[in-house]
């Protein structure tokens, strides 16, 4: 399924105007190399982490409110129905470390119910947005320690020093974000999490289950075009931070379910031939050629458990909804 969305109209566009500094390179050498490597492949692609500048984070929050986008409300209902068991599974861990925390909306139920000594460590790549969220959380939860970390969670990062040597960490990774990674990268990330929390640590993680393609495609190509705006905003973000010259009005959002690999694929399709610059490289994008921007893998329960086990995790508990659309599980290292 696909949709075309123009973004020039100020009545419909949420994007702030581009400025004269939009060609400056604001990423580091490793990030620039990663962009060049993915963009110059036969199938050009862009890392999905660049969705999440402040505008992208706000657009994703809007996606989570859409009727078609079942994952957020389904996961929320699972959390609400099983919060006591989840809190007991987290226990008196020293820290709850949320990878890719965004607005932390999903975490508020845990913050309301967790033992008071458990600190919350939100980790997000969008530093300004993260600080705004952390400040609001400190106001709403004055007795809870909040230690935000601005970092790319796909790479090892430094945690604040533990207050107590015997404290135990639990990683929280909701929303089926794990599905955005190719299988090898997902396994690598699960291993990184396992190494970070160490022996006896925990992982509370959400993952999307396999279901009818029509349900999946509607969730990633909504009628209002919010997901299209979210996808296109990735190009604007790269124009700002990576020296790119994407013309957003010359791309359209495309999303479909790949039933062989059990994943949704999101692409941006060029509406004409154009020469694109990005992070010091350039290539021609042909009319009709697609740039891959996201995978969203859908799992069977057994398949996800096996993948986690290969990374050193043992499944302890699992909770799902009556339709078995989504699962939240606790793993131990």
N, C-alpha and C positions, 0 to 999 in steps of 0.2 A: 504494500500500500504506500502511496506517496501523496504529498500535498505541495503546492507551490505557494509561497508567501512573499509578497513584496514588503520591504521594510523601510521605504522612503517616506511614507506618510507619517507626519508627526502625531496624527490622531491615534495611530495604532502601534507605533514603534516605541519600545521602552529603552532604546539605546541612547545614551548621551552622545552629542556630536563628537566626531573625531577631532583631535587637536594637532598642532604642528609637530608635536613630539611623538606622534604615533609610529614613526619609523625607528625610534630608538630601541636598542637591544637591552632589555631589562632582565634577561635570563642569564644563567651562568653557562660556562663552556660545556659542561656535561649535558645540560638541558638542550642547548643548541645542537649538540651532536646527536642527541636522541631524536630531535625533530627532523634533522636532515636525514637520518637513517630511515625513519619511518616514511617520510614524505617522498623519498627517492626510490622506494620499492616499486616493482611493477604494478602492484596494487597500492596506490598512495594511501597513507593513513595518517591520522593525527592523534596524539595521546588524549584520551578522554579527560585526563586531569585538568586540561585547559578549559573545560566547561566552567570551572568554578572560580571565576573572578566574582566580584560582588554582585554584578548584574546576573551572572549565571546562577549564583547561589539563590538569589531572589526568585528567578524564573523557575528553578527546580522546586522551591517551596510552593510556587503556584501550581506546578504540575501535580504535586502531591495532593492538591485539593480537587483535582478533576474527577468527574464521575468515572471516566474510563480507566483511570489509573488505580487499579485495585491494590497494588502491593502495600501502600502506606496504610490504608484503612484496615486491610486484612491483618497486617503485622500488628497494628495498634490493638485490634480486638484480641489477638492472641496474647499480647502483653497484658492487657487489662484482665483477661480471664484467668491468667496464670501468674500474676505478679507476685503473690506470696511465695510460690515455689521458686520463682526466679531469684527473688531476694535471698531466700534461704540458700540457693545454689551459689550465689555470689558470696554470701557470708560476710565476715568481717575483714574482707580483703583490704589491703592498704589503699589500693587505688582502682578505680574503674577508668580504663584508658580507652577513649572512643576514637577510633580511626575514621577520619573524614566526617567530623562532627557536624559541619554545616550550621544550621540554626539550633541544633540540640533539642528540637521539639520532641523527638521520639524519646529522648532521655529523661524528660521531666517526670514521667511516671516512676522511673527508677530513683531519681533524686528525691522524690517525695516519700519513697518507701524504704530506701536502703538504710542500713545501720549508719548512725551519724558519724562514726569515725572513718567511713570510707570517703576518700578524696575523689574528686572528679577531674580527669585530665582530658579535655577536648583537644584533638589534634586536627588541624585543617590547613590546607595550602593557602587559603585566602586570609592573610594575616589581619587586615583591617576589619573584615567582616567578623573574624573570630574574636577580636578584641571587643567589638560591640556586643556580641553575644555573651562573652564572658562577663562583661560589666553588668549586663541585665541579669544574668544568672546569680551573680553575687548579691544583687539587690533582692532577688526573689528567694534565694536560699542563703541567708546571711550566716547560718551555722555550718554550712558545708564548705570545705576547702575546695577552691576552684583554681587549677593550675593549667592555663591554656598553653599550647605549644604550636607555633606556626611552623609547619614542616610538611614536606612531601612524604606521606606515610608509606609510599612504595619503596622508600629507601630507609636504611637504618637511621634512627634519630635518638638524641639523648633525652632521657627522662629526668625530671627533677629528682634530687636525692631523697631517698626514703627517710621518713621520720623515725621509723622503727625497723630494726634489722629483720625482725621476724614477719613483717607484713607480706601479704601475698597479693599479687596483681591479677586483675582480670581484664582482658581486652574485650571491648564491646564493638561489634561491627554489624550494625543493623542494615536493613534496607536492601538486601541482596546485592550490595556493592561488589561482593566477591565475584558475582557473575559477570562483571565488566572485564574481567581478566581472562586472557587465554589460559587453557588448562595448566600449562607449565608455569606461567606467571602466577596463577592462583595458588598453585602448590608452593611456589617460592615465597609468596606473601604469608601463607599459613605457617611456613617454617620460620620466617622472620618473627612472626608473632610468638611462636613457641619459644624461640631463643630469647626473646625480650622478657617474657614473664618467667622463664626458667621452670625448673621442676616444681610441680605442685600448683602452677598457675592455672588460670582458666580462660576460656573463650566463649562468650555469649554472642552467637552469630545468627543472622537471618539469611535465608536463601530461598529463592523462588523455585517452585516445583513445576514440572512439565504439565501442560494442559492444552486445551483446544487452541489452535493457531489464531482463530478469529478473536478470542479474548486477548491474546498477547498482542496482536497487531493493533487493535484499537487502543491499547494502553500506551503505545509508543507513537501513535499518529492521531492525536485527538482532534476532534472536530473544530475546536477553537483555534488551533494552530499554535498553542503555547509550546509544545515540544519542538515544533519547527523553529520558533524564536530561540529556544534554548540551544538547539543545534547550531543555528546560524551565529549566535553570539560567540561561539568558539572562534570563528574567523575574526571577529572584531577584537577579541582578546589577543589573538596572535598578531594582529596588525599593531596593537599597542606595545606588546612586550617582546616580539620576536622579529621585528623588521619586515613583516609580511605586507603584501599589497592586495589582499583578497578584496574583491568587489562583491559584497554580500548579496546585492540584488541580482547577481548573476549565478546564483546557486539555489537549488531547491532541496528541501528535506525529503528523504526517502527512508522508509522503515518497513522491514518485512521479516517474517519468521523463516529461518533456515532449519527445516525439519530433519535434515541429515545430521547436523551438528548440534541440534537442540538449542538454538540461540536466536534471539532477535538481533538483527544487524541494522545499524543506523548509518546512513551515508549522506553526503552532500553532493548532488549531481550538478555539474556545470551546464549552463544553458547555452554556452558558446565556447569556442576555442579561445584560450587566453594563456598568457605567460605569467607565472606566479613566482614571486620571490618570497623566500622564507629562511630566516636564520643564516643568511649568507649563501644560500644556494637558490637555484631557480629551475623550473621545469615547465613544459607546456602541458596544460590540461585540455584535453580535447572536448568538443561538444558532446555531451552525453556521458562523459567519463565521471566516475564516482570516486569521492574521497571517503574512505571508511573513517568514521568518528567514534563508533562504540559497538562493542558486543555486549549482549546481556544473556549469559548462559542460564538455562533452566535445567534443574537437576532432578534426578530420582533420589529418594531418601538414602537408599543403599549406595548409590554412586557417590553422593557427597560424603557420606561416612567413610567410604574407602579412600577418597582423596585426602580427607583430614587425617586419617590413620597413617597414610604414607608420609605425612608431615609431622608425625609425633603426637597426634591428638587422639584421645579416647572419648567416644561419645558417652555422656553420662545421662542426659535427659533430652527429650525432644517434645516440642509442643506444636500443634498445627490447628488449622481451622476446620470446620465441618466439611467444606468443599475440597480440602487438601490442596488449596492453591499455593500455600506458603508455609514455611517452617521456621521456627526459632529453636536453636539447640544449644545446650551447654556441653562443652568439651573440657577435658582435663589433660594437662601435660604430664 
